[in-house]
């Protein structure tokens, strides 16, 4: 687990799940938390690859926090899981 981004609005954590018995089955994704809406989503597969590609393209241009938050907000529409704190 690696914290990739943390602002007042969003947090993004990269999660890698490694299968010791079958390394080819290792997988992972990104957990995106919308702090104001109190919702989160875990994305993997094609959606995670799209997210990674879009973030990498943005990072090349040294984005502001507002630009990064705007990109992440594009994924907020699919967040359905309420954030529960323990």
Buried (B, 14 or more C-beta within 10 A) or exposed (E): EEEEBEEEBBBBBBBEEEEEEEEEEEEBBBBBBBBEBEBBBBBBEEBBEEBBEBBEEBEEEEBEEEEBBEBBBEBBEEBEEEEEEE
